[in-house]
Amino acid sequence: MAEAMERLGAEMHALIARLYPICRSITGDGLRQTLGILGEIAPLQTVEIPSGTQVLDWTVPLEWNAREAWVADSRGVRVIDFRRSSLHLVSYSVPVRARMTLEKLRPHLHALPDRPDWIPYRTSYYEEAWGFCLPQRQLDALPDGEYEVCIDSTLAPGHLTYGELLLPGESKDEVLLSAHVCHPSLANDNLSGAVVSAFLARQLAGVRRRLSLRFLFAPGTIGAIAWLARNREGLWRIRHGLTLNCLGDSSPFTYKRTVSGAAEIDRATAHVLAQSGYAHQLIDFFPYGYDERQYNAPGFRLPVGSLMRGRHGQFPEYHTSGDDLSFVSADRLAESFRVLASVLELLDGNLRYRNLAPYGEPQLGRRGLYRALGGSAIPDLQMAMLWVLNLSDGTQSLLDIAQRSRLDFAVVRAAAELLARHGLLEPG
């Protein structure tokens, strides 16, 4: 098992490395290329929505593509070059071809004085602007003089693209796993969430399950809003959900609850993290961060929480070139995969049972249950059986019983399945 997870972690990290150089944005060929590569892991269906389409209170923007962008000094040396890092170009920069002094160029140059060796990530999605990003040290070293600026980009009618995959279960009730795929060369935010989600989809394809699983890979904000607008009639199927973000760094896990704070996904994720042994924290919902704020909007109130390691805006590398391939590790990716797989397994197995021998404690010995216990390597199985028998009145789920007994959900579920096989429980 440990070796398998080690291999899986390495495979996920290798895919992040492959995706890392691509210039992604909320529209464009880089986004399509990213979805195409993720589709090699899990067969995604891509959806394209034309520019100008009204989606809820928003409008799908023009499609942006950039072929090259650079700033050259008076000798023709390219001091900033988009080909070295997609972060160098402000996303959605309009086309520019001009010569100007450093004084006129400076308002279009962005750096981080407190992180002088890192390139910041900047966007101008919904305004006509342009700019370049560079390390503060490089900015400070630029000599006065004339510079040539080239941004070979297009803003034209096109499409917004997202990808999704539905793995049908026995029920039409769905678990939504949503990852944003609109950032350029940032390994943790957002590639880690998208890659872990894709590998989960690969592993769970063909596995028999009760709940259906829907995997969504969309550009942040506008992509989730477009998906919600297109799928309003079927949103009743979303019973549980998670946005997946920043899952590859070494920070403790953070789970951000739904608006209610008491949804089944809130309790399930909290239980898995508590049993995992990994350092973690639980925080309440607030209307900022990732696309959980779209799913939890008042008109939808979908029970979608957010699982992450490093928190939005709260680690130094956030939205900078410091969020590179060395910032994420195979081991942390594998841990995130394991936690998510456990959450999905819990949700799928969280049934309610009814005790068929509720008057006193049933005799376990004559049903062979003590022999079954003797051959079991599951710790606390006997105590779990007693808890399940006592609380299975048709109103309490296995998660309720696990939380009340402070036993691992997997042990409680194993006890329930054993009792059902021996005719003492039935789903209800």
NUGU-854695 format. One record per residue (C-alpha): x, y, z. Coordinates in Angstrom, 3 decimals. Each point is the difference from the previous one (the first is absolute). Layout:
N
+----------+----------+----------+
:        X :        Y :        Z :
+----------+----------+----------+
:        X :        Y :        Z :
...
+----------+----------+----------+
END
This chain:
428
+----------+----------+----------+
:        X :        Y :        Z :
+----------+----------+----------+
:    0.000 :    0.000 :    0.000 :
:    2.766 :    2.452 :    0.949 :
:    1.905 :   -0.760 :   -3.193 :
:   -3.149 :    0.442 :   -2.090 :
:   -0.690 :    3.397 :    1.551 :
:    3.622 :    1.011 :   -0.525 :
:   -0.273 :   -0.870 :   -3.690 :
:   -3.311 :    1.830 :   -0.256 :
:    1.467 :    3.114 :    1.616 :
:    2.914 :   -0.044 :   -2.432 :
:   -2.374 :   -0.415 :   -2.942 :
:   -2.102 :    2.960 :    1.136 :
:    3.081 :    2.178 :    0.479 :
:    1.223 :   -0.922 :   -3.491 :
:   -3.321 :    1.105 :   -1.484 :
:    0.215 :    3.325 :    1.842 :
:    3.476 :    0.454 :   -1.486 :
:   -1.412 :   -0.622 :   -3.478 :
:   -2.838 :    2.496 :    0.484 :
:    2.059 :    2.642 :    1.818 :
:    1.415 :    1.982 :   -2.993 :
:   -3.353 :    0.448 :   -1.770 :
:   -1.467 :    3.504 :   -0.144 :
:   -3.473 :   -0.563 :    1.429 :
:   -2.681 :    2.623 :    0.415 :
:   -3.777 :    0.101 :    0.301 :
:   -0.304 :   -0.634 :   -3.741 :
:    2.299 :   -0.956 :   -2.851 :
:    2.176 :   -2.697 :   -1.451 :
:    2.053 :   -0.481 :    3.175 :
:   -3.164 :   -0.918 :    1.883 :
:   -0.992 :   -2.447 :   -2.749 :
:    3.478 :   -1.528 :   -0.028 :
:   -0.174 :   -0.476 :    3.774 :
:   -3.379 :   -1.711 :   -0.214 :
:    1.308 :   -2.201 :   -2.800 :
:    2.900 :   -1.206 :    2.133 :
:   -2.229 :   -0.598 :    3.031 :
:   -2.253 :   -1.914 :   -2.369 :
:    2.811 :   -2.498 :   -0.557 :
:   -0.413 :   -0.974 :    3.668 :
:   -3.809 :    0.123 :    0.141 :
:   -2.200 :    0.262 :   -3.125 :
:   -1.453 :    3.496 :    0.295 :
:   -2.876 :    1.384 :   -1.998 :
:    0.834 :    3.576 :   -0.981 :
:   -2.640 :    2.693 :   -0.274 :
:    0.511 :    3.272 :   -1.889 :
:   -2.153 :    3.060 :    0.642 :
:    0.206 :    2.859 :   -2.539 :
:    1.283 :    3.422 :    0.986 :
:   -2.863 :    2.354 :    0.784 :
:   -2.225 :   -2.706 :    1.475 :
:   -1.898 :    1.166 :    3.072 :
:    0.688 :   -2.320 :    2.960 :
:   -1.936 :    1.076 :    3.089 :
:    1.119 :    3.601 :    0.679 :
:    3.189 :   -0.383 :   -2.048 :
:    0.917 :   -0.011 :   -3.685 :
:    2.506 :   -2.422 :   -1.499 :
:    2.969 :    2.218 :   -0.986 :
:    1.977 :    0.150 :   -3.213 :
:    2.488 :   -2.810 :   -0.450 :
:    3.623 :    0.921 :    0.735 :
:    3.071 :   -1.589 :   -1.517 :
:    3.640 :    1.131 :    0.213 :
:    2.684 :   -1.148 :   -2.408 :
:    2.944 :    2.018 :    1.246 :
:    0.747 :    2.961 :    2.237 :
:    3.245 :    1.690 :    0.877 :
:    1.773 :    3.190 :    0.997 :
:    3.361 :    0.730 :   -1.661 :
:    2.587 :    2.585 :    1.005 :
:    1.721 :    2.438 :   -2.333 :
:    2.449 :   -2.741 :   -1.116 :
:   -2.841 :   -2.320 :   -0.959 :
:    0.536 :   -2.317 :    2.991 :
:   -3.296 :   -1.376 :    1.303 :
:    0.074 :    0.882 :    3.684 :
:   -3.480 :   -1.469 :    0.531 :
:   -1.176 :   -2.928 :   -2.103 :
:   -3.325 :   -1.813 :    0.300 :
:    1.670 :   -3.151 :   -1.361 :
:    2.045 :   -0.338 :    3.197 :
:   -3.089 :    0.053 :    2.229 :
:   -3.678 :    0.461 :   -0.775 :
:   -0.198 :    2.080 :    3.189 :
:    1.983 :    2.796 :   -1.685 :
:   -3.077 :    1.129 :   -1.944 :
:   -3.034 :    1.487 :    1.738 :
:   -2.820 :   -2.353 :   -0.982 :
:   -2.414 :    1.509 :   -2.541 :
:    2.470 :    2.694 :   -1.070 :
:   -1.123 :    1.754 :   -3.182 :
:    2.338 :    0.056 :   -3.025 :
:    2.825 :    2.562 :    0.160 :
:    2.875 :    0.908 :   -2.319 :
:    1.787 :    3.186 :    1.086 :
:    3.201 :    1.701 :    1.073 :
:    0.051 :    1.948 :    3.234 :
:    2.232 :    1.274 :    2.753 :
:    0.381 :   -1.901 :    3.247 :
:   -1.993 :    2.764 :    1.691 :
:   -3.004 :   -0.707 :   -2.249 :
:    0.499 :   -3.753 :    0.249 :
:    0.159 :   -0.147 :    3.803 :
:   -3.776 :    0.284 :    0.674 :
:   -0.393 :   -3.204 :   -2.029 :
:    2.627 :   -1.929 :    1.977 :
:   -1.036 :   -1.951 :    3.104 :
:    2.290 :   -1.376 :    2.689 :
:   -0.036 :   -0.976 :    3.676 :
:    2.245 :    2.173 :    2.185 :
:   -0.355 :   -2.396 :    2.938 :
:    0.845 :   -3.053 :   -2.184 :
:    2.717 :    1.441 :   -2.238 :
:    0.942 :   -3.263 :   -1.762 :
:   -3.491 :   -1.138 :   -0.988 :
:   -2.226 :    0.886 :   -2.959 :
:   -3.555 :    0.939 :    1.005 :
:   -3.131 :   -1.266 :   -1.752 :
:   -2.276 :    2.763 :   -1.279 :
:   -3.121 :    0.129 :   -2.191 :
:   -2.104 :    2.597 :   -1.815 :
:   -2.944 :   -2.209 :   -0.937 :
:   -2.789 :    2.554 :   -0.264 :
:    1.826 :    3.190 :   -0.981 :
:    2.112 :    0.932 :   -3.008 :
:    3.494 :    0.233 :    1.405 :
:    3.452 :   -1.509 :   -0.400 :
:    3.044 :   -0.655 :    2.071 :
:    2.958 :   -2.139 :    0.933 :
:    1.060 :   -1.596 :    3.273 :
:    3.592 :   -0.438 :    1.128 :
:    2.081 :   -0.389 :    3.169 :
:    0.560 :    3.187 :    1.960 :
:    3.781 :   -0.445 :   -0.236 :
:   -0.202 :   -0.043 :   -3.778 :
:   -2.292 :    3.029 :   -0.044 :
:    2.383 :    1.958 :    2.220 :
:    2.904 :   -0.849 :   -2.324 :
:   -1.627 :    1.224 :   -3.216 :
:    1.969 :    2.976 :   -1.340 :
:   -1.616 :    3.149 :   -1.330 :
:   -0.382 :    0.091 :   -3.732 :
:   -2.354 :   -1.034 :   -2.752 :
:   -1.703 :   -3.387 :   -0.059 :
:   -1.891 :   -1.893 :   -2.664 :
:   -3.219 :   -1.697 :    1.110 :
:   -1.687 :   -2.836 :   -1.860 :
:   -3.170 :   -1.817 :    1.035 :
:   -1.257 :   -2.216 :   -2.808 :
:   -3.412 :   -0.926 :    1.398 :
:   -3.588 :   -0.139 :   -1.175 :
:   -3.278 :    0.844 :    1.671 :
:   -2.713 :   -1.229 :   -2.307 :
:   -3.352 :   -1.802 :   -0.025 :
:    0.613 :   -3.606 :    0.947 :
:   -0.994 :   -2.284 :    2.835 :
:    0.302 :   -0.776 :    3.676 :
:    0.903 :   -3.661 :    0.465 :
:   -0.468 :   -2.365 :    2.929 :
:    0.267 :   -3.750 :    0.416 :
:   -2.074 :   -2.426 :    2.030 :
:   -0.400 :   -3.694 :    0.587 :
:   -2.934 :   -1.848 :    1.552 :
:    0.611 :   -3.431 :    1.522 :
:   -3.522 :   -1.402 :    0.474 :
:   -0.911 :   -1.817 :    3.187 :
:   -3.059 :   -1.965 :    1.003 :
:   -1.653 :    3.261 :    1.067 :
:   -0.435 :    3.243 :   -1.928 :
:    1.183 :    1.839 :    3.115 :
:    3.409 :    1.518 :   -0.742 :
:    3.211 :    1.078 :    1.667 :
:    1.541 :    3.000 :   -1.775 :
:    3.792 :    0.378 :   -0.049 :
:    0.936 :    3.373 :   -1.491 :
:    3.494 :    1.247 :   -0.879 :
:    0.896 :    3.294 :   -1.692 :
:    2.348 :   -0.182 :   -2.994 :
:    0.626 :    3.641 :   -0.976 :
:    3.357 :    0.918 :    1.539 :
:    3.295 :   -0.007 :   -1.923 :
:    3.250 :   -1.365 :    1.492 :
:   -1.169 :   -0.624 :    3.573 :
:    0.553 :   -3.554 :    1.200 :
:   -1.981 :   -0.023 :    3.234 :
:   -2.711 :    2.460 :   -0.976 :
:   -1.536 :   -1.347 :   -2.174 :
:    1.675 :   -3.028 :   -1.559 :
:    0.118 :   -2.150 :    3.141 :
:   -3.784 :   -0.022 :    0.476 :
:   -0.702 :   -0.719 :   -3.662 :
:    2.570 :   -2.802 :   -0.193 :
:   -1.091 :   -1.725 :    3.225 :
:   -3.606 :    0.188 :   -1.207 :
:    0.879 :   -1.508 :   -3.388 :
:    1.853 :   -2.923 :    1.598 :
:   -2.922 :   -0.597 :    2.365 :
:   -2.291 :   -0.196 :   -3.012 :
:    2.348 :   -2.490 :   -1.642 :
:    0.126 :   -2.231 :    3.067 :
:   -3.744 :    0.057 :    0.618 :
:   -1.091 :   -0.571 :   -3.595 :
:   -1.710 :   -3.374 :   -0.243 :
:   -0.246 :   -0.415 :    3.764 :
:   -3.511 :   -0.882 :    1.143 :
:   -1.391 :    2.698 :    2.266 :
:   -3.257 :    1.291 :    1.410 :
:    0.511 :    3.701 :   -0.752 :
:    0.846 :    1.485 :   -3.386 :
:    3.177 :    2.072 :   -0.221 :
:    0.303 :    3.158 :   -2.086 :
:    3.452 :    1.453 :   -0.661 :
:    0.117 :    3.601 :   -1.250 :
:    3.080 :    1.803 :   -1.344 :
:   -0.890 :    3.614 :   -0.740 :
:    1.571 :    3.465 :    0.034 :
:   -0.527 :    1.706 :    3.335 :
:   -3.142 :    2.065 :    0.660 :
:   -1.248 :    0.414 :   -3.585 :
:    0.378 :   -3.734 :   -0.698 :
:   -1.924 :   -1.091 :    3.075 :
:   -2.655 :    2.636 :   -0.686 :
:   -0.330 :   -1.199 :   -3.606 :
:   -0.314 :   -3.613 :    1.166 :
:   -2.668 :    0.956 :    2.542 :
:   -1.914 :    1.973 :   -2.632 :
:    0.018 :   -2.949 :   -2.416 :
:   -0.966 :   -2.590 :    2.612 :
:   -2.628 :    1.723 :    2.152 :
:   -2.643 :   -2.640 :   -0.644 :
:    2.191 :   -2.827 :    1.288 :
:    1.607 :    1.633 :    3.024 :
:   -2.348 :   -1.887 :    2.340 :
:    2.207 :   -3.032 :   -0.620 :
:    3.000 :    1.622 :    1.749 :
:   -0.204 :   -1.414 :    3.523 :
:    3.620 :    0.610 :    0.981 :
:    2.923 :    1.873 :   -1.485 :
:    3.540 :    1.269 :    0.401 :
:    2.173 :    2.551 :   -1.721 :
:    3.572 :   -1.277 :   -0.190 :
:    2.811 :    2.511 :    0.306 :
:    3.641 :    0.187 :    1.064 :
:    0.385 :   -3.706 :    0.817 :
:    3.711 :   -0.460 :   -0.651 :
:    1.849 :    2.144 :    2.555 :
:    1.107 :   -0.908 :    3.511 :
:   -2.550 :    2.088 :    1.911 :
:   -2.477 :   -1.772 :    2.302 :
:   -3.323 :   -0.874 :   -1.592 :
:   -2.708 :    2.662 :    0.205 :
:   -3.663 :   -0.773 :   -0.495 :
:   -2.331 :    2.930 :   -0.614 :
:   -3.584 :   -0.862 :    0.920 :
:   -3.145 :    0.657 :   -2.015 :
:   -2.221 :    2.973 :    0.861 :
:   -2.065 :   -2.098 :    2.414 :
:    3.052 :   -1.576 :    1.590 :
:   -2.076 :   -3.117 :    0.710 :
:   -0.240 :   -1.681 :   -3.392 :
:    0.908 :   -3.661 :   -0.315 :
:    3.135 :    0.962 :   -1.957 :
:    1.077 :    2.190 :    2.935 :
:   -0.357 :   -2.861 :    2.463 :
:    1.487 :   -2.591 :   -2.335 :
:    3.129 :    2.019 :   -0.776 :
:    0.498 :    0.949 :    3.643 :
:   -0.268 :   -3.668 :    1.015 :
:    2.487 :   -1.174 :   -2.645 :
:    2.516 :    2.685 :    0.941 :
:   -0.357 :   -0.781 :    3.712 :
:    0.613 :   -3.702 :   -0.652 :
:    2.817 :    0.585 :   -2.502 :
:    2.622 :    1.133 :    2.484 :
:    0.942 :    2.919 :   -2.273 :
:    0.221 :    3.492 :    1.455 :
:   -3.057 :    1.962 :   -1.043 :
:   -2.376 :    2.826 :    0.806 :
:   -3.688 :    0.596 :   -0.630 :
:   -1.186 :    3.496 :   -0.887 :
:   -3.441 :    1.496 :   -0.569 :
:   -1.272 :    1.162 :   -3.365 :
:    0.737 :    3.531 :   -1.170 :
:   -0.955 :    1.411 :   -3.436 :
:    3.487 :    0.223 :   -1.482 :
:    2.556 :   -2.479 :   -1.234 :
:   -0.821 :   -2.570 :   -2.666 :
:   -3.167 :   -1.134 :   -1.756 :
:   -1.673 :   -1.293 :    3.159 :
:   -1.388 :    3.539 :    0.244 :
:   -1.825 :   -0.475 :   -3.307 :
:   -1.477 :   -3.374 :    0.984 :
:   -1.051 :    1.350 :    3.423 :
:   -1.685 :    3.122 :   -1.435 :
:   -3.494 :    0.616 :    1.441 :
:   -1.809 :   -1.088 :   -3.154 :
:    1.796 :   -3.364 :   -0.053 :
:    1.242 :   -0.832 :    3.516 :
:    1.688 :   -3.137 :   -1.238 :
:    1.762 :   -1.860 :    2.843 :
:    3.515 :    0.572 :   -1.343 :
:    2.950 :    0.429 :    2.338 :
:    3.638 :    0.616 :   -0.871 :
:    3.016 :   -2.202 :    0.677 :
:    3.476 :    1.493 :   -0.198 :
:    3.372 :   -0.038 :    1.686 :
:    1.470 :    3.489 :   -0.342 :
:   -2.836 :    2.497 :    0.376 :
:   -1.042 :    2.540 :   -2.613 :
:    2.356 :    2.988 :    0.267 :
:    1.611 :   -1.194 :    3.222 :
:    3.278 :   -1.566 :   -1.113 :
:    2.865 :    2.151 :   -1.324 :
:    0.245 :   -1.848 :   -3.303 :
:   -3.682 :    0.623 :   -0.822 :
:   -0.439 :    1.494 :   -3.499 :
:    3.734 :    0.342 :   -0.565 :
:    2.736 :   -1.913 :   -1.800 :
:    0.875 :   -1.434 :    3.419 :
:   -2.907 :   -2.380 :   -0.602 :
:    2.190 :   -2.135 :   -2.248 :
:    0.657 :   -3.718 :   -0.407 :
:    2.208 :   -0.096 :    3.096 :
:   -2.815 :    1.410 :    2.140 :
:   -2.182 :   -3.080 :   -0.489 :
:    1.052 :   -3.553 :    0.814 :
:   -1.059 :   -3.477 :   -1.027 :
:   -0.512 :   -0.992 :    3.647 :
:   -2.387 :    2.886 :    0.729 :
:   -1.951 :   -0.678 :   -3.200 :
:   -0.359 :   -3.647 :    1.019 :
:   -1.241 :    1.010 :    3.458 :
:   -2.613 :    2.284 :   -1.558 :
:   -1.097 :   -2.783 :   -2.334 :
:   -0.363 :   -2.383 :    2.965 :
:   -2.108 :    2.480 :    2.008 :
:   -2.300 :    0.700 :   -2.954 :
:   -0.419 :   -3.678 :   -0.797 :
:   -0.943 :   -0.597 :    3.635 :
:   -2.559 :    2.812 :   -0.042 :
:   -1.620 :   -1.435 :   -3.130 :
:   -0.020 :   -3.488 :    1.493 :
:   -1.665 :    1.312 :    3.154 :
:   -2.688 :    1.880 :   -1.921 :
:   -0.731 :   -3.037 :   -2.134 :
:   -0.296 :   -2.320 :    2.988 :
:   -1.884 :    2.304 :    2.344 :
:   -3.243 :   -1.967 :    0.199 :
:   -2.672 :   -0.275 :    2.673 :
:   -0.875 :   -3.431 :    1.334 :
:   -2.797 :   -1.446 :    2.091 :
:    0.675 :   -2.578 :    2.712 :
:   -2.093 :   -3.112 :   -0.723 :
:    0.413 :   -1.294 :    3.553 :
:   -0.498 :    3.200 :    1.992 :
:   -1.364 :   -1.483 :    3.249 :
:    3.110 :   -0.428 :    2.083 :
:    3.394 :   -0.993 :   -1.243 :
:   -0.200 :   -2.807 :   -2.566 :
:    1.945 :   -3.186 :    0.627 :
:    3.091 :    0.326 :   -2.154 :
:    1.567 :   -3.383 :    0.684 :
:   -2.692 :   -2.162 :   -1.590 :
:    0.252 :    2.109 :   -3.162 :
:    3.730 :   -0.653 :   -0.339 :
:    0.896 :    3.618 :    0.602 :
:    2.547 :   -0.750 :    2.694 :
:    1.784 :   -2.322 :   -2.427 :
:   -0.080 :    2.793 :   -2.562 :
:    1.516 :    2.326 :    2.566 :
:    2.714 :   -2.483 :    0.821 :
:    1.184 :   -0.063 :   -3.594 :
:   -0.144 :    3.753 :   -0.482 :
:    2.980 :    2.334 :   -0.020 :
:   -2.257 :    3.056 :    0.359 :
:    0.585 :    1.700 :    3.364 :
:   -3.019 :    0.906 :    2.141 :
:   -2.343 :   -2.053 :   -2.176 :
:   -1.863 :   -1.549 :    2.928 :
:   -0.615 :    3.360 :    1.648 :
:   -1.053 :    1.406 :   -3.361 :
:   -2.587 :   -2.803 :   -0.364 :
:   -1.482 :    0.860 :    3.371 :
:   -0.226 :    3.677 :   -0.893 :
:   -1.582 :   -0.764 :   -3.367 :
:   -2.562 :   -2.353 :    1.544 :
:   -0.912 :    2.541 :    2.635 :
:   -0.341 :    3.055 :   -2.235 :
:   -1.393 :   -1.527 :   -3.192 :
:   -3.614 :    1.096 :    0.378 :
:   -0.333 :    1.231 :   -3.583 :
:    0.635 :    3.636 :    0.894 :
:    3.761 :    0.017 :    0.548 :
:    2.588 :   -0.411 :   -2.726 :
:    3.241 :   -1.896 :    0.321 :
:    1.794 :    3.363 :    0.192 :
:   -2.245 :    0.961 :    2.931 :
:    0.998 :   -3.245 :    1.705 :
:    3.700 :    0.472 :   -0.765 :
:   -0.045 :    3.494 :    1.468 :
:   -1.984 :   -1.048 :    3.061 :
:    2.254 :   -3.012 :    0.655 :
:    3.205 :    1.812 :   -1.024 :
:    0.896 :   -2.967 :   -2.151 :
:    1.369 :    0.101 :   -3.524 :
:   -2.777 :    0.039 :   -2.590 :
:    1.591 :   -2.913 :   -1.852 :
:   -0.246 :   -2.160 :    3.131 :
:   -3.641 :    0.983 :    0.571 :
:   -0.830 :   -0.748 :   -3.617 :
:    1.732 :   -3.394 :    0.184 :
:   -2.008 :   -0.823 :    3.122 :
:   -3.263 :    0.992 :   -1.667 :
:    0.715 :   -2.067 :   -3.096 :
:    0.905 :   -3.017 :    2.159 :
:   -3.213 :    0.319 :    2.022 :
:   -2.078 :    0.385 :   -3.180 :
:    1.524 :   -3.166 :   -1.453 :
:   -1.109 :   -1.849 :    3.138 :
:   -3.570 :    1.258 :   -0.203 :
:    0.103 :    2.493 :    2.862 :
:   -0.228 :    3.228 :   -2.030 :
:   -1.727 :    1.245 :   -3.103 :
:    0.430 :    3.296 :   -1.820 :
:   -2.622 :    2.461 :    1.100 :
+----------+----------+----------+
END
